[in-house]
């Protein structure tokens, strides 16, 4: 791992800012972008990159949750239900990561990224909203003001068992790869569980902080977390998160999905190339 220096801290701060912006914009957490940068570009061991990334996921979650509070995008009831499964998966993933090779983790990262990208591209025109503001959202559904249509929209939660199962897998993948569980939850909630992308992203951002904390505890206990670099990365992520939220409020769901898929495909290709060496 490179020696800690002022120049390294500045580079990681800048990377954290970009990762935070994209992570807040798409509800994935900045880890999906920060882990490849630290591992492939900076030469950090995968577990060290994952440990730093998980701390920034916590920062992203705090910033986005605070910024979106009061806008009704965060579905608190659904989020708390799914977080039970996610936290359990996260703890298991943090333990499992200690016994899996770095090349295997890189390939797994690439596979997950490709699957998510394909799902998002296949659902470009689906918005999952009911334009009647008086429609019944059900026990776990919700409603919020949508900028695109300029009115209050409603949505209902479908296939709850699938959402719970996906949350467990998301927690496991989160700790294994050092990313926010949103990389699994956001596409699944949007594609198959009837939740609009903005609401899925906001609810995911609320949950990923708890998920990352469960996994980060394992890495910290094993001495794989560099506190100084993690702190710098967190500052950059928080700064970038505010910018991502402001841009995301004006962007269309279609282009957010295309951006998500494009970034994930690039990251996947990089991970497969490195993991095959």
N, C-alpha and C positions, 0 to 999 in steps of 0.2 A: 504494500500500500504506500502511496506517495507520502512524504513527510509533510506534516502540517506547517503551512506558511501563510503569510499574508496574501500572496498571489493566489494560492490554492483556495483560501477562504473567499476571496472575491469571485473566483470562477464559480464556486459552488453557490454563492449568493445569487449570481446572475442566472445560473441554471435553475435554482429554486424558484426564482421569480417567474421564469418561463413555465416551469412545471406547475406552479401554483395557478397561473392564469388559465392554462389549459385544463387543469384538474377541476377548478371551480366552474369553468364554462361547461364541462361535460359531465360533472358529477362523479368522476372516476377517482379523484384524489390524484395528486401530482406524482405518485410513485410509479405509475405506468410509464412516465416519461423520464423520471429522475433515475430509476434503477438502471436502464440501459446506458444512460450517460455516464453514471459513476462506474459502472462495470466495464463497458466497452471502450469509452473514450478516456476515462481517468485511470483505468486499471485497478480499481478497487476489487477485492474479492467479493463474490456475489453476496455472501452473508453479511458483510460489512455494508455494502450498498443497500441491502434490504433493511438493515437495522436503522440506518440514517433515514431512509425513505419512510419507514413506518412512523418515525417521529414527525416528519413533515405532513403525513396524512392526518395526524392528530391536529396539527396547526390548521390545515385546510378545513377540516371539519368544524373547528371552533369558529373560524372566520366566516365561512359560508353560512353556518347556522345562525350566527348573530346577524349577518347581513340580510338574510331572508326571513327573519322572524317578523311576524305580523302580516306577511304577504300571502299566507294560507297555502303556500306551495309545499311546505313540509307536512307530511301526513304523520303526525306524532303517534297516533294509535297504531297504525300499521307498522311504523318504524320500530316501536318498542317491542311489538310481537316478533318481528323478524330478527331483531337484534339478539334475542335469546339463542336462536339457532346459529347466528353468525359468530357470536362470541365463543360458543362451544367449538365451532370449526376452526376458529382462529387459534385457540389454545393448542389444539391438536396439530395444526400446521406448523406452529413455532417449534414444537418438539420434533416433528418429522423432518424439518429442514436440516437438522443437525446430522442426519444420517443419509442424506441424498447428495450425490455429486453435483459440482457446479455445472458441468455440461448438461446433465439431466435437467437441472433447474432452468437453464437457458432454453433448452428445447421445449420444456413445458410452458414457459413464458410465451414462446413463439406460437405454439399450438393454440393456447388460450386467446391470444391476440387475433389470430386469423379467424377463429370461430366467431368471436365478438364482431369483427368487421363485417363478415358475411351476413350475420343476423341484422346488423344495422342497415346495410345496403338493401336488404330484402324488404325492409319495412319503411321505406322513405315516405310513402304517401299515407301511412296510417297515423292518425293523431289521437285516437282513443278518447275523444271528448264528446259530451252530449251538450248541444248548444242551449237546451232548455235549462235555465238557471233554477227552475222549480222541480226538476227531476230528482227523484230519491237516490242518493248516492249509496245507500245501503249502510251496513254496520261499519265497514272499513274504508269506504270510498271517501270522496271529498269534492270540494269545488274551490275555484280560485279565479281571479281576474286574469284573462289571457290577453296579452298585448297584441297578438296577431289578429284576433277577431274583434278586439276591443270590447268584449263582453265577459260576463261571468259564465264559466263552463263547469260542467259536472262530469265526474267519472266514477265508475264502479270497479271494484277489485274482483277479478276472476281467477280461478284456479289457485286458490290459496295454498293448498298442499305443495304445488310446484314452487311457489314463491318461498315457502319455508325451506324446502329441499335445496333450492338454489342459494339461499342465504347461508346454509351450512357449508356448501361447497365454496361459496364466495369467501367465507371466513377462513377456510383451510388454504385456499389459493392466496389469499391476502398475506398470511404469515409465511407461506412457503416462498413467495416471490417478492415480498416487501412492497406490495401495492395495496391500494384501497380496494375493498371488496366490491366497490361500485363497478368494476370491470365486468363482473358477472351479473350483479343485481340489476343495474340500470337496463341493459339490453333485455334481460328476462322479464322484468316488470313491465317494460314498454312493449315488447313483442308478444307476450303470451298472457300477461296478467291484467291487461286493460288499463294501465296507468300511463298518462301522457308523459312525454320525455322530460318536460320541465319539472313536473311533480316527482317523477322517478329520480331525477338527478338531485333535486333538493332533499328528498327523503334519504337517499343514499348518502349524501354529504353529511347529513345529521348522524347517520349510523356509523360511518367509517371510522370516526374518532374512537369509539368504544372498541370496535373490531381491532384497530391498529394497536391500541393500548395492550390488549390481551397478548398479541404476538410480540410486541416490542419488549415486554417484560422478559420473555425467554432469551432474546438476543442480548439484552443488557446483563442478565444474570450470567451469561457465558463470556462476557467481556468483549463482545463484537460490536459495541456501539462506541463511536468516537464522539464524546459530548460536545467538543468545540465545533466540529464540522456540522454536527446535527443542529446545533444552535444557529449557526450561520444559515444553513439551509432553511430552517424554520422561518427565519426573518424574511428571506427572499420569497418563500412560499406565501406567507401572509400578505406581503405587498402585491404579489401577482394575483392572489385570490380576489382582491378587491377589484382589480382591473378586469378579470374574467367575468365577475358577476355583472359589472356595468355593461360590458359588451354583450353578454348572453341575454340580457333583458330585451335587446333590440333585434337580435339575430333570429331567423326563422328556424323552426325545428328541422326542416329538411336539410338546411346547410349545416346545422350542428351535427346531424347524423353523418353527413358526408365527411365533415372534418374529423369526426371521431374515427370513422372507418379508415380514412387515409392515413392518419397518424399511426393507428394500430398496425396497419399492413407494413408500413416502413419499419416500425419497431420490431415486428415479427421477423422480417427478413434479416435485420441486423442480428437478432438473437440466434437465428438458425445458422448463420454464417459463423458466428463466434462459437456456438455450441458444437459445431462439427469439427472444430480444430483439435 
